[in-house]
Amino acid sequence: MRTPFAWVGDRSRAALLLVLLVLAGAAASAPRIGDWSGSWKQALDTGAGATVFIGPVASGAACLAYARLRSSAMDDIVLQSRRDWWRWLQPLVTVWALASLALVLVALGTTSIAAARGVPASPTLFWVLLPPCGLLAGQAAIGAAIGHASARLWAAPAAVVLVFLLFLWTTVGPIPDFFDTGGATGSLAGQTYRVWPTVAVGVAGLALAGSVLVLAHPRLFLANALRSVVALGVLATWVAGWWFTPADGGERYVLLDDPPLACAGAEPQVCVLADTPRPLKDLATKVDRQAAALRAIGVALPARFVESYGPPEDSGDGIVVLLDESPRRTVDPERATDTLVRPAACPADYADEPPFLAFDARRQLGRWLQLRAGLLEPDPESGDFAWLTGDPATQAAWVRTTYRQLSECRYDQIRLPG
């Protein structure tokens, strides 16, 4: 028999295929580098999600290999060899191995970029790359089946398009989302992976590969009773995967009970999730600068402001608001303002009915903070122009009272100025 690269090409062509697969993965990851480069977990997840492009390319390569095999005399000769099933599978296994290696290389690249930007790594999470490799087996098997059935090289582009459309269909269609292996749009700070929803994608991918191969070549994979039983088990696993794979890729992630924090500053201290520490220094500086106006009029500030996905454990903590700026090294001054006007996490903030009066008070308080920090020039046409340019003592009295009400969650007692 030929080398392990039989029907894929010689070693140089196999190396070229690996380069193409890596480039496909890089093309899937690069457009959002500004987001994931500030979070190691998001960078890892982005690398895992590179199957969106690596899978179709692997499918096309497998299609070419099996089209060449089927159109040659070797297809029948393989069936007469001792380990016929393994010899027939060699091209697919080769493509799958190259695609999996490409995925790992892309993930190493994304996480290395994130680490180089100073964000903490979580190398114990590298196991999440195994399930996408299972899916790559299924994607490559689809191409192999098309190549074997058609025996035509021109079927390779059709295999590429089909596998990519299957990804789109599982993402927006009614079937389970088992072609979605990553690419989270959020930073994943303070989160980790749930085992089953993550592993289920890989199991479903491997079962898909087995099912497709059995249907593509029943003469080979149903040749005896043992193979028939194995094939039946694979088909049953695929059916189970269809029903039990999570319908939404977002089910892979779960919040940590006590996520680690990184803190800076004093009076008040500012704490962000340790997974995304890049904006901490800039945010703490800007919070301290704007908080000076509050300290000057005797406002009692919280000891610290904390970033969290829900109410912080200590009800006396204020809330850090970063929105989509957590991966960046610098933040907009408005993020410091938004943080300072949330001196407490109140139950009403998480209720079904929004506390509109508190929202309006925070907005007015924020405009006063930005005016005092030199970040706002009052507009004569704005409704609060007279108040912002009026008696400083009146402003200070309202700010002290309102800040205390926001800190104590007494939203029903809030009154807007004027």
Sine and cosine of phi, psi and omega as CSV:
sin_phi,cos_phi,sin_psi,cos_psi,sin_omega,cos_omega
0.00,0.00,0.34,-0.94,-0.04,-1.00
-0.98,0.22,-0.08,-1.00,-0.03,-1.00
-0.91,0.42,0.18,-0.98,0.07,-1.00
-0.86,0.51,-0.28,0.96,0.01,-1.00
-1.00,-0.07,0.31,0.95,-0.04,-1.00
-0.80,0.60,0.73,-0.69,0.03,-1.00
0.93,0.36,-0.17,0.99,0.15,-0.99
-1.00,0.01,-0.52,0.85,-0.02,-1.00
0.74,-0.67,0.02,-1.00,0.05,-1.00
-0.97,0.25,-0.06,-1.00,-0.08,-1.00
-0.89,0.46,-0.57,0.82,0.01,-1.00
-0.92,0.39,-0.62,0.79,0.04,-1.00
-0.95,0.32,-0.57,0.82,0.07,-1.00
-0.90,0.43,-0.64,0.77,0.05,-1.00
-0.90,0.43,-0.63,0.78,0.04,-1.00
-0.90,0.44,-0.65,0.76,0.04,-1.00
-0.88,0.47,-0.66,0.75,0.03,-1.00
-0.87,0.49,-0.68,0.74,0.02,-1.00
-0.88,0.47,-0.69,0.73,0.01,-1.00
-0.89,0.45,-0.63,0.77,0.02,-1.00
-0.91,0.41,-0.67,0.75,0.03,-1.00
-0.91,0.43,-0.67,0.74,0.03,-1.00
-0.89,0.46,-0.61,0.79,0.05,-1.00
-0.89,0.45,-0.69,0.72,0.04,-1.00
-0.90,0.44,-0.64,0.77,0.04,-1.00
-0.90,0.43,-0.61,0.79,0.02,-1.00
-0.91,0.42,-0.53,0.85,0.03,-1.00
-0.96,0.28,-0.48,0.88,-0.12,-0.99
-1.00,-0.10,-0.57,0.82,-0.19,-0.98
-0.89,0.45,-0.61,0.79,-0.11,-0.99
-0.84,0.54,-0.45,0.89,-0.06,-1.00
-0.93,-0.37,0.51,0.86,-0.04,-1.00
-0.88,0.47,-0.50,0.86,0.01,-1.00
-0.91,0.42,-0.38,0.92,0.02,-1.00
-1.00,0.00,-0.83,0.55,-0.14,-0.99
-0.97,0.23,-0.29,0.96,-0.02,-1.00
-0.94,0.34,-0.21,0.98,0.04,-1.00
-0.99,-0.12,0.08,1.00,0.00,-1.00
-0.57,-0.82,0.88,-0.47,-0.03,-1.00
-0.88,0.47,-0.64,0.77,-0.01,-1.00
-0.91,0.42,-0.67,0.74,0.03,-1.00
-0.92,0.38,-0.57,0.82,0.06,-1.00
-0.89,0.45,-0.68,0.73,0.05,-1.00
-0.89,0.46,-0.70,0.72,-0.01,-1.00
-0.90,0.43,-0.58,0.81,0.05,-1.00
-0.91,0.42,-0.67,0.74,0.06,-1.00
-0.89,0.46,-0.66,0.75,0.03,-1.00
-0.90,0.44,-0.51,0.86,-0.01,-1.00
-0.99,0.16,0.01,1.00,-0.02,-1.00
-0.93,0.37,-0.10,1.00,0.08,-1.00
-0.86,0.51,-0.35,0.94,-0.02,-1.00
-0.85,0.53,-0.55,0.84,0.05,-1.00
-0.95,-0.32,-0.58,0.81,0.00,-1.00
-0.90,0.44,-0.67,0.75,-0.02,-1.00
-0.85,0.53,-0.77,0.63,0.04,-1.00
-0.87,0.50,-0.64,0.77,0.02,-1.00
-0.91,0.42,-0.66,0.75,0.05,-1.00
-0.89,0.45,-0.62,0.78,0.04,-1.00
-0.89,0.46,-0.69,0.72,0.04,-1.00
-0.89,0.46,-0.66,0.75,0.01,-1.00
-0.91,0.42,-0.67,0.74,0.03,-1.00
-0.91,0.42,-0.61,0.79,0.04,-1.00
-0.88,0.48,-0.70,0.71,0.03,-1.00
-0.88,0.48,-0.70,0.71,-0.04,-1.00
-0.88,0.47,-0.72,0.70,-0.07,-1.00
-0.98,0.19,-0.42,0.91,0.14,-0.99
-0.91,0.41,-0.66,0.75,0.04,-1.00
-0.92,0.40,-0.66,0.75,0.00,-1.00
-0.90,0.44,-0.70,0.72,-0.06,-1.00
-0.93,0.37,-0.56,0.83,-0.04,-1.00
-0.99,0.13,-0.04,1.00,0.02,-1.00
-0.97,-0.24,0.16,-0.99,0.03,-1.00
-0.96,0.27,-0.24,0.97,-0.07,-1.00
-0.93,0.37,-0.38,0.93,-0.04,-1.00
-0.87,0.49,-0.70,0.71,0.02,-1.00
-0.97,0.25,-0.55,0.83,0.01,-1.00
-0.91,0.42,-0.62,0.79,0.01,-1.00
-0.85,0.53,-0.64,0.77,-0.04,-1.00
-0.93,0.38,-0.27,0.96,0.00,-1.00
-0.99,-0.14,-0.05,1.00,-0.03,-1.00
-0.99,0.14,0.18,-0.98,-0.07,-1.00
-0.91,0.42,-0.81,0.58,0.02,-1.00
-0.97,-0.24,0.92,0.40,-0.11,-0.99
-0.85,0.53,-0.66,0.75,-0.05,-1.00
-0.90,0.44,-0.64,0.77,-0.02,-1.00
-0.95,0.32,-0.64,0.77,0.00,-1.00
-0.92,0.39,-0.58,0.81,0.03,-1.00
-0.94,0.33,-0.53,0.85,-0.03,-1.00
-0.99,0.14,-0.24,0.97,-0.11,-0.99
-0.80,0.60,-0.73,0.69,0.02,-1.00
-0.87,0.49,-0.66,0.75,0.01,-1.00
-0.90,0.43,-0.70,0.72,0.00,-1.00
-0.89,0.46,-0.61,0.79,0.02,-1.00
-0.90,0.44,-0.73,0.68,0.02,-1.00
-0.89,0.45,-0.67,0.74,0.00,-1.00
-0.89,0.46,-0.69,0.72,0.00,-1.00
-0.89,0.45,-0.67,0.75,0.01,-1.00
-0.91,0.41,-0.65,0.76,0.01,-1.00
-0.91,0.42,-0.65,0.76,0.02,-1.00
-0.92,0.40,-0.65,0.76,0.05,-1.00
-0.89,0.47,-0.66,0.75,0.02,-1.00
-0.88,0.47,-0.66,0.75,0.02,-1.00
-0.88,0.47,-0.70,0.71,0.00,-1.00
-0.89,0.45,-0.66,0.75,0.00,-1.00
-0.90,0.43,-0.65,0.76,0.03,-1.00
-0.90,0.44,-0.69,0.72,0.00,-1.00
-0.91,0.42,-0.63,0.77,0.07,-1.00
-0.89,0.46,-0.60,0.80,0.03,-1.00
-0.92,0.39,-0.72,0.69,-0.02,-1.00
-0.91,0.41,-0.69,0.73,-0.02,-1.00
-0.94,0.35,-0.53,0.85,0.04,-1.00
-0.92,0.40,-0.63,0.78,0.05,-1.00
-0.89,0.46,-0.69,0.72,0.02,-1.00
-0.90,0.44,-0.69,0.73,0.00,-1.00
-0.90,0.44,-0.59,0.81,0.01,-1.00
-0.91,0.41,-0.36,0.93,0.03,-1.00
-1.00,0.00,0.12,0.99,0.15,-0.99
1.00,-0.02,0.23,0.97,0.03,-1.00
-1.00,-0.03,0.56,-0.83,-0.06,-1.00
-0.93,0.36,0.60,-0.80,-0.02,-1.00
-1.00,-0.10,0.40,-0.92,0.07,-1.00
-0.76,-0.65,0.94,0.33,-0.12,-0.99
-0.87,0.49,-0.34,0.94,0.02,-1.00
-0.92,0.40,-0.21,0.98,-0.01,-1.00
-1.00,0.01,0.02,1.00,-0.01,-1.00
-0.88,0.48,-0.28,0.96,0.02,-1.00
-0.88,0.48,-0.35,0.94,-0.04,-1.00
-0.94,0.34,-0.13,0.99,0.07,-1.00
-0.99,0.17,-0.29,0.96,-0.02,-1.00
-0.92,0.39,-0.74,0.67,0.02,-1.00
-0.85,0.52,-0.67,0.74,0.07,-1.00
-0.86,0.51,-0.54,0.84,0.06,-1.00
-0.91,0.42,-0.58,0.81,0.09,-1.00
-0.89,0.45,-0.65,0.76,0.04,-1.00
-0.90,0.43,-0.61,0.79,0.03,-1.00
-0.86,0.52,-0.55,0.84,0.06,-1.00
-0.88,0.48,-0.70,0.72,0.01,-1.00
-0.91,0.42,-0.66,0.75,-0.01,-1.00
-0.91,0.41,-0.68,0.73,0.02,-1.00
-0.92,0.40,-0.59,0.81,0.00,-1.00
-0.90,0.44,-0.57,0.82,0.05,-1.00
-0.87,0.49,-0.70,0.71,0.05,-1.00
-0.90,0.44,-0.65,0.76,0.01,-1.00
-0.88,0.48,-0.67,0.74,0.00,-1.00
-0.90,0.43,-0.66,0.75,0.01,-1.00
-0.91,0.41,-0.68,0.74,0.02,-1.00
-0.90,0.43,-0.65,0.76,0.00,-1.00
-0.92,0.39,-0.64,0.77,-0.04,-1.00
-0.95,0.30,-0.60,0.80,-0.11,-0.99
-1.00,-0.04,-0.54,0.84,-0.10,-1.00
0.83,0.56,0.48,0.87,-0.04,-1.00
-0.81,-0.58,0.76,-0.65,-0.01,-1.00
-0.91,0.41,-0.50,0.87,-0.04,-1.00
-0.94,0.35,-0.16,0.99,0.03,-1.00
-0.96,0.27,-0.26,0.97,-0.05,-1.00
-0.86,0.51,-0.74,0.68,0.04,-1.00
-0.86,0.51,-0.58,0.81,0.03,-1.00
-0.90,0.43,-0.61,0.79,0.04,-1.00
-0.90,0.43,-0.66,0.75,0.02,-1.00
-0.86,0.51,-0.75,0.66,-0.04,-1.00
-0.91,0.42,-0.67,0.74,-0.03,-1.00
-0.87,0.49,-0.72,0.69,-0.03,-1.00
-0.91,0.42,-0.62,0.78,0.04,-1.00
-0.92,0.40,-0.63,0.77,0.03,-1.00
-0.91,0.41,-0.56,0.83,0.07,-1.00
-0.89,0.46,-0.63,0.78,0.08,-1.00
-0.86,0.50,-0.74,0.68,0.00,-1.00
-0.88,0.47,-0.63,0.78,-0.05,-1.00
-0.91,0.40,-0.66,0.75,0.02,-1.00
-0.95,0.32,-0.38,0.92,-0.01,-1.00
-0.98,0.18,-0.66,0.75,-0.08,-1.00
-0.92,-0.40,-0.13,0.99,-0.06,-1.00
-1.00,-0.08,-0.15,-0.99,-0.10,-1.00
-1.00,0.09,-0.14,0.99,-0.08,-1.00
-1.00,0.01,0.31,-0.95,-0.06,-1.00
-0.83,0.56,0.45,-0.89,-0.13,-0.99
-1.00,0.04,0.74,0.67,-0.11,-0.99
-1.00,0.09,0.01,1.00,0.14,-0.99
-1.00,-0.08,-0.04,1.00,0.01,-1.00
-0.99,-0.12,0.94,-0.34,-0.07,-1.00
-0.93,-0.36,0.07,1.00,-0.01,-1.00
0.34,-0.94,-0.32,-0.95,-0.04,-1.00
1.00,0.00,0.62,0.78,-0.01,-1.00
-0.84,0.54,0.65,-0.76,0.01,-1.00
-1.00,0.07,-0.28,0.96,0.07,-1.00
-0.99,-0.13,0.15,-0.99,-0.09,-1.00
-0.96,0.27,-0.31,0.95,-0.09,-1.00
0.90,0.44,0.25,0.97,0.06,-1.00
-0.90,0.44,0.69,-0.72,0.00,-1.00
0.96,0.29,0.25,0.97,-0.01,-1.00
-0.80,-0.59,0.23,-0.97,0.12,-0.99
-0.57,-0.82,-0.09,-1.00,-0.08,-1.00
-0.99,-0.17,0.67,-0.74,0.19,-0.98
-0.99,0.15,0.66,-0.75,-0.16,-0.99
-0.93,0.36,-0.83,0.56,-0.14,-0.99
-0.90,0.44,-0.77,0.64,0.00,-1.00
-0.84,0.54,-0.50,0.87,0.02,-1.00
-0.97,0.24,-0.73,0.68,-0.03,-1.00
-0.93,0.37,-0.52,0.85,-0.07,-1.00
-0.84,0.54,-0.57,0.82,0.00,-1.00
-0.89,0.45,-0.68,0.74,0.01,-1.00
-0.92,0.39,-0.67,0.74,0.03,-1.00
-0.88,0.47,-0.71,0.71,0.02,-1.00
-0.89,0.45,-0.61,0.79,0.01,-1.00
-0.91,0.42,-0.69,0.72,0.03,-1.00
-0.91,0.41,-0.65,0.76,0.03,-1.00
-0.91,0.41,-0.59,0.80,0.07,-1.00
-0.88,0.47,-0.69,0.72,0.01,-1.00
-0.86,0.51,-0.75,0.66,-0.01,-1.00
-0.89,0.46,-0.68,0.74,-0.02,-1.00
-0.90,0.43,-0.70,0.72,0.00,-1.00
-0.89,0.45,-0.66,0.75,-0.02,-1.00
-0.92,0.39,-0.64,0.77,0.03,-1.00
-0.88,0.47,-0.70,0.71,0.01,-1.00
-0.93,0.36,-0.53,0.85,-0.02,-1.00
-0.97,0.26,-0.53,0.85,-0.08,-1.00
-0.62,-0.78,0.92,0.39,-0.01,-1.00
-0.88,0.47,-0.49,0.87,0.01,-1.00
-0.86,0.50,-0.55,0.83,-0.02,-1.00
-1.00,0.07,-0.74,0.68,-0.17,-0.99
-1.00,-0.01,-0.07,1.00,0.11,-0.99
-0.86,-0.51,0.48,0.88,-0.12,-0.99
-0.94,0.35,-0.43,0.91,0.02,-1.00
-0.55,-0.84,0.05,-1.00,-0.09,-1.00
-0.89,0.45,-0.67,0.74,-0.03,-1.00
-0.88,0.47,-0.73,0.69,0.00,-1.00
-0.90,0.44,-0.57,0.82,0.01,-1.00
-0.91,0.41,-0.65,0.76,0.03,-1.00
-0.91,0.42,-0.68,0.73,0.04,-1.00
-0.88,0.47,-0.69,0.72,0.01,-1.00
-0.88,0.47,-0.65,0.76,0.03,-1.00
-0.89,0.45,-0.65,0.76,0.04,-1.00
-0.90,0.44,-0.64,0.77,0.03,-1.00
-0.90,0.44,-0.70,0.72,0.02,-1.00
-0.89,0.45,-0.64,0.77,0.03,-1.00
-0.90,0.43,-0.63,0.78,0.04,-1.00
-0.90,0.44,-0.63,0.78,0.03,-1.00
-0.90,0.44,-0.69,0.73,0.03,-1.00
-0.89,0.46,-0.68,0.73,0.03,-1.00
-0.90,0.45,-0.65,0.76,0.03,-1.00
-0.88,0.47,-0.59,0.81,0.04,-1.00
-0.86,0.52,-0.66,0.75,-0.08,-1.00
-1.00,0.09,-0.52,0.85,-0.16,-0.99
-0.97,-0.26,-0.14,0.99,0.11,-0.99
-0.93,0.36,0.72,-0.69,-0.02,-1.00
-0.82,0.58,0.65,-0.76,-0.02,-1.00
-0.95,0.30,-0.33,0.94,-0.05,-1.00
-0.77,-0.64,0.79,-0.61,0.01,-1.00
-0.87,0.49,-0.38,0.93,0.01,-1.00
-0.91,0.41,-0.26,0.97,0.01,-1.00
-0.95,0.32,-0.16,0.99,0.03,-1.00
-0.93,0.38,-0.40,0.92,-0.18,-0.98
-0.96,-0.27,0.55,-0.84,0.04,-1.00
-0.62,-0.79,0.59,-0.81,0.01,-1.00
-0.95,0.31,0.63,-0.78,0.11,-0.99
-0.96,0.29,0.58,-0.81,0.00,-1.00
-0.91,0.41,-0.63,0.77,-0.04,-1.00
-0.67,-0.75,0.97,0.25,-0.07,-1.00
-0.91,0.41,0.64,-0.76,0.02,-1.00
-0.92,0.38,0.50,-0.87,-0.03,-1.00
-0.87,-0.49,0.42,-0.91,0.17,-0.99
-0.87,-0.49,0.76,-0.65,-0.13,-0.99
-0.81,-0.59,0.44,-0.90,0.05,-1.00
-0.44,-0.90,0.31,-0.95,0.05,-1.00
0.99,0.13,0.04,-1.00,0.02,-1.00
-0.39,-0.92,0.56,-0.83,0.06,-1.00
0.77,0.63,0.86,0.51,0.08,1.00
-0.99,-0.14,0.31,-0.95,0.15,-0.99
-0.99,0.12,0.57,-0.82,0.01,-1.00
-0.89,-0.46,0.78,-0.63,-0.03,-1.00
-0.81,-0.59,0.75,-0.66,0.08,-1.00
-0.87,-0.50,0.25,-0.97,0.05,-1.00
-0.88,0.47,0.73,-0.68,-0.12,-0.99
-0.89,0.45,-0.36,0.93,0.02,-1.00
-0.93,0.37,-0.41,0.91,-0.03,-1.00
-0.75,-0.67,0.96,0.29,-0.10,-0.99
-1.00,0.05,-0.08,1.00,-0.16,-0.99
-0.84,0.55,-0.67,0.75,-0.06,-1.00
-0.99,0.13,-0.01,1.00,-0.16,-0.99
-0.85,0.52,-0.78,0.62,-0.08,-1.00
-0.87,0.49,-0.72,0.69,-0.02,-1.00
-0.92,0.39,-0.67,0.75,0.00,-1.00
-0.90,0.43,-0.70,0.72,-0.01,-1.00
-0.88,0.48,-0.64,0.77,0.02,-1.00
-0.89,0.45,-0.70,0.71,-0.04,-1.00
-0.95,0.30,-0.57,0.82,0.08,-1.00
-0.90,0.44,-0.70,0.71,0.00,-1.00
-0.88,0.47,-0.64,0.77,-0.02,-1.00
-0.90,0.43,-0.69,0.72,-0.02,-1.00
-0.98,0.22,-0.49,0.87,0.01,-1.00
-0.93,0.37,-0.30,0.95,-0.01,-1.00
-0.85,0.53,-0.60,0.80,0.01,-1.00
-0.91,0.41,-0.58,0.81,0.02,-1.00
-0.95,0.31,-0.67,0.74,0.02,-1.00
-0.90,0.44,-0.56,0.83,-0.05,-1.00
-0.90,0.43,-0.45,0.89,-0.02,-1.00
-0.96,-0.28,0.22,0.98,0.13,-0.99
0.99,0.11,0.37,0.93,0.03,-1.00
-0.97,0.26,0.71,-0.70,0.04,-1.00
-1.00,0.09,0.93,-0.36,-0.02,-1.00
-1.00,0.00,0.44,-0.90,0.13,-0.99
-0.88,0.47,0.43,-0.90,0.03,-1.00
-0.89,0.46,-0.53,0.85,0.02,-1.00
-0.41,-0.91,0.36,-0.93,0.12,-0.99
-0.90,-0.43,0.72,-0.69,-0.16,-0.99
-0.81,-0.59,0.68,-0.73,0.11,-0.99
-0.99,0.11,0.74,-0.67,0.04,-1.00
-0.38,-0.93,0.28,-0.96,0.01,-1.00
-1.00,0.04,-0.19,0.98,0.01,-1.00
-0.50,-0.87,-0.24,-0.97,0.03,-1.00
-0.85,0.53,0.76,-0.65,0.04,-1.00
-0.91,0.41,0.39,-0.92,-0.03,-1.00
-0.87,0.49,-0.62,0.78,0.02,-1.00
-1.00,-0.05,0.92,-0.38,-0.05,-1.00
-0.91,0.41,-0.23,0.97,0.02,-1.00
-1.00,0.10,-0.06,1.00,0.01,-1.00
-0.99,0.12,0.60,-0.80,0.18,-0.98
-0.99,0.16,0.05,-1.00,-0.10,-0.99
-0.92,-0.39,0.80,-0.60,0.12,-0.99
-0.99,0.13,0.75,-0.66,0.02,-1.00
-0.89,-0.45,0.93,-0.37,0.01,-1.00
-0.91,-0.40,-0.34,0.94,-0.05,-1.00
0.81,0.58,-0.82,-0.58,-0.06,-1.00
-1.00,-0.09,0.27,0.96,-0.06,-1.00
-0.99,-0.15,0.12,0.99,-0.05,-1.00
-0.90,0.44,-0.47,0.88,0.03,-1.00
-0.99,0.17,-0.14,0.99,-0.15,-0.99
-1.00,-0.03,0.36,-0.93,0.02,-1.00
-0.99,0.12,-0.47,0.88,0.05,-1.00
-0.86,-0.51,0.46,-0.89,-0.03,-1.00
-0.81,-0.58,0.36,-0.93,0.07,-1.00
-0.93,0.36,0.61,-0.79,0.03,-1.00
-0.83,0.56,-0.42,0.91,0.02,-1.00
-0.90,0.43,-0.46,0.89,0.03,-1.00
-0.92,0.40,-0.59,0.81,0.07,-1.00
-0.92,0.40,-0.65,0.76,0.04,-1.00
-0.90,0.45,-0.74,0.67,-0.01,-1.00
-0.87,0.50,-0.53,0.85,0.03,-1.00
-0.94,0.33,-0.74,0.67,-0.08,-1.00
-0.90,0.43,-0.48,0.88,-0.04,-1.00
-1.00,0.08,0.14,0.99,0.09,-1.00
-0.85,-0.52,0.95,0.30,-0.07,-1.00
-0.97,0.24,-0.06,1.00,0.01,-1.00
-0.40,-0.92,0.43,-0.90,0.10,-1.00
-0.99,-0.16,0.98,-0.20,-0.09,-1.00
-0.99,-0.12,0.56,-0.83,0.01,-1.00
-0.80,0.59,-0.57,0.82,-0.02,-1.00
-0.89,0.45,-0.45,0.89,0.00,-1.00
-0.93,0.36,-0.34,0.94,-0.04,-1.00
-0.91,-0.41,0.22,0.98,0.01,-1.00
-0.99,0.10,0.21,-0.98,-0.01,-1.00
-0.93,0.37,-0.56,0.83,-0.01,-1.00
-1.00,-0.09,0.90,-0.43,-0.05,-1.00
-0.90,0.45,0.63,-0.77,0.05,-1.00
-0.99,0.15,0.99,0.16,-0.12,-0.99
-0.87,0.50,-0.60,0.80,-0.01,-1.00
-0.90,0.43,-0.64,0.77,0.04,-1.00
-0.91,0.42,-0.61,0.79,0.05,-1.00
-0.87,0.49,-0.71,0.71,-0.02,-1.00
-0.91,0.41,-0.63,0.77,0.01,-1.00
-0.91,0.42,-0.65,0.76,0.03,-1.00
-0.90,0.43,-0.63,0.77,0.02,-1.00
-0.88,0.47,-0.70,0.71,-0.01,-1.00
-0.92,0.40,-0.65,0.76,0.03,-1.00
-0.89,0.45,-0.64,0.77,0.02,-1.00
-0.90,0.44,-0.64,0.77,0.03,-1.00
-0.91,0.42,-0.60,0.80,0.04,-1.00
-0.91,0.41,-0.67,0.74,0.02,-1.00
-0.89,0.46,-0.69,0.72,-0.02,-1.00
-0.93,0.37,-0.55,0.84,0.07,-1.00
-0.90,0.43,-0.71,0.70,-0.02,-1.00
-0.93,0.37,-0.46,0.89,0.00,-1.00
-1.00,0.03,0.02,1.00,0.00,-1.00
0.97,0.23,0.35,0.94,-0.03,-1.00
-0.98,-0.17,-0.11,0.99,-0.09,-1.00
-0.72,-0.70,0.73,-0.68,0.12,-0.99
-0.94,-0.34,0.93,-0.37,-0.08,-1.00
-0.84,0.54,0.67,-0.74,0.02,-1.00
-1.00,-0.09,0.83,-0.55,0.00,-1.00
-0.84,0.54,-0.38,0.93,0.00,-1.00
-1.00,0.09,-0.19,0.98,-0.03,-1.00
-0.97,0.22,0.47,-0.88,-0.07,-1.00
-0.93,0.37,-0.37,0.93,-0.04,-1.00
-0.97,-0.25,0.28,0.96,-0.05,-1.00
-0.87,0.49,-0.71,0.70,-0.04,-1.00
-0.88,0.47,-0.66,0.76,-0.03,-1.00
-0.94,0.34,-0.69,0.72,-0.02,-1.00
-0.90,0.43,-0.47,0.88,-0.01,-1.00
-0.97,-0.24,0.17,0.99,-0.07,-1.00
-1.00,-0.01,-0.47,-0.88,-0.10,-1.00
-0.91,0.42,0.87,-0.49,0.02,-1.00
-0.87,0.50,-0.56,0.83,0.00,-1.00
-0.91,0.41,-0.63,0.78,0.03,-1.00
-0.90,0.43,-0.68,0.74,0.04,-1.00
-0.88,0.48,-0.73,0.68,-0.06,-1.00
-0.88,0.48,-0.66,0.75,0.00,-1.00
-0.89,0.46,-0.70,0.72,0.00,-1.00
-0.92,0.39,-0.65,0.76,-0.02,-1.00
-0.90,0.45,-0.71,0.71,0.00,-1.00
-0.88,0.48,-0.72,0.69,-0.03,-1.00
-0.91,0.42,-0.74,0.68,-0.06,-1.00
-0.92,0.39,-0.63,0.78,0.00,-1.00
-0.90,0.43,-0.61,0.79,0.04,-1.00
-0.91,0.41,-0.64,0.77,0.02,-1.00
-0.92,0.40,-0.63,0.78,0.06,-1.00
-0.92,0.40,-0.61,0.79,-0.01,-1.00
-0.93,0.37,-0.54,0.84,-0.05,-1.00
-0.99,-0.14,0.09,1.00,0.04,-1.00
0.88,0.47,0.48,0.88,0.04,-1.00
-1.00,-0.06,0.91,0.42,-0.08,-1.00
-0.91,0.41,-0.48,0.88,-0.05,-1.00
-0.93,0.36,-0.27,0.96,-0.03,-1.00
-0.99,-0.13,-0.05,1.00,-0.05,-1.00
-0.93,0.36,0.68,-0.73,0.09,-1.00
-0.77,-0.64,0.72,-0.69,0.02,-1.00
-0.98,0.19,0.52,-0.86,-0.02,-1.00
-0.92,0.40,0.49,-0.87,0.09,-1.00
0.97,0.24,0.00,0.00,0.00,0.00
